[in-house]
Amino acid sequence: MSASAPRPLPAHAAMDQFTVADGQLLVGGMPLDRLAARAGSTPFYAYSRGLIRARVAELRAVLPASVQLHYAMKANPMPALVGFMASLVDGIDVASAGELKTALDAGAAPRAISFAGPGKRTAELRQAVAAGVLINLESFREVDELARIGAELCLPVRVAVRINPDFELKGSGMRMGGGPKQFGVDSEQVPALLAAISCAGLRFEGFHLFAGAQNLNAEAICAAQQQSYELALRLSAHAPSPLRVVNLGGGFGIPYFPGEERLNLCAIGENLQRLAARAAAEMPGAELVIELGRYLVGEAGIYVARVIERKVSRGQTYLIVDGGLHHHLSASGNFGQVIRKNYPVAIGNRMDAGSRELVSVVGPLCTPLDLLAERMLLPAAQAGDLFVIFQSGAYGASASPQGFLGHPQALELLL
Ligand SMILES: *Cc1c(COP(=O)(O)O)cnc(C)c1O
């Protein structure tokens, strides 16, 4: 039998970027069974450079050329992937000294790295000043610490102010701005913080706002970007020097669950066109930045675990696989979800199977939380088959309790 031509996957919106040939899911052009052999063991994550490149190109096509695209590396800090991202985007956003090291090792230019996060420790601030990256200030304490560190190291200290805005991002999966928050400085306190920055002799470069994450509502994102812009413009009247950068955040979501659809990028692109035109007139010299994590890498990755055995308990069939929540906390529903829902999944070496059965897929951990798919219709699988979870390129390995219960860690492959 000759190999059939790869065909696209139907089913879930989230799977339409992948193709199938001879019953095997193709990842980076390679059939899944061969990829598993290449990996040497399961479970593993596999990320596709081709899909990430296509996603960045799609974004660049709708964004104004003057808007800078940053990668928020907490979404996926795999060193090889960060190196790849550094070659594709305009900057890397880090949230710890550990991430800073990875970004620098990956070859990101210090001028294009920004460092945000509450509770930056003295040692981390010192490392960031020595590296020459932009520090997004989130408290008055950080101003005092940085003044001391700058004097001690005899180096300029580049800062932006992370603003906790007076509005919230509607429709966001995770709110990170507005109301009382540990992130940033409340907008009403920003004028006093700007005065402190000026007195301390720090080099002020601009503002950073981040309203929330995992938003699939383009209108809500546009509204937040607009409000963020207005707030930055209003507060720029108190700035000690002209703005060089306004980071409007991101929050672009990806579809995980049935019924969810991809973001309407056109609306966001048009909104940013208008804001970029205003910025050119109202804050000359300032660059607009958006920072995206999961939108850039989330759909480009899968997680693969091997079926260890089938078990039938009182009429319900379980597939027990060699991976679980210790590698993929978000697919188990325990990473910020209020109600557990199934990620899109497949049996990656039986993509052409006709008949289906109702199964739950669980991992090897001794806890009922270790549930990867609950009562889904999947091709009848046997021990040795490869269970696949899509939409796994962000908040996977590094966002999971890999030490829990002493099982091996997941491999990560970049294709
Ligand atoms: C987490 C985070 C991001 C990335 O969020 P995504 O949902 O992955 O796009 C961006 N900026 C800041 C400040 C963050 O904390």
PDBQT file of the ligand as one rigid body, heavy atoms in Angstrom, charges set to zero:
ROOT
HETATM    1  C1  LIG A 501       1.684  35.829  32.015  1.00  0.00    +0.000 C 
HETATM    2  C2  LIG A 501       1.952  37.142  31.424  1.00  0.00    +0.000 A 
HETATM    3  C3  LIG A 501       1.910  37.309  30.034  1.00  0.00    +0.000 A 
HETATM    4  C4  LIG A 501       1.569  36.187  29.094  1.00  0.00    +0.000 C 
HETATM    5  O1  LIG A 501       0.246  35.778  29.181  1.00  0.00    +0.000 OA
HETATM    6  P1  LIG A 501      -0.337  34.818  28.056  1.00  0.00    +0.000 P 
HETATM    7  O2  LIG A 501      -1.708  34.470  28.493  1.00  0.00    +0.000 OA
HETATM    8  O3  LIG A 501       0.547  33.618  27.990  1.00  0.00    +0.000 OA
HETATM    9  O4  LIG A 501      -0.301  35.571  26.765  1.00  0.00    +0.000 OA
HETATM   10  C5  LIG A 501       2.212  38.543  29.520  1.00  0.00    +0.000 A 
HETATM   11  N1  LIG A 501       2.531  39.582  30.322  1.00  0.00    +0.000 NA
HETATM   12  C6  LIG A 501       2.584  39.461  31.660  1.00  0.00    +0.000 A 
HETATM   13  C7  LIG A 501       2.950  40.630  32.480  1.00  0.00    +0.000 C 
HETATM   14  C8  LIG A 501       2.295  38.244  32.256  1.00  0.00    +0.000 A 
HETATM   15  O5  LIG A 501       2.346  38.133  33.580  1.00  0.00    +0.000 OA
ENDROOT
TORSDOF 0
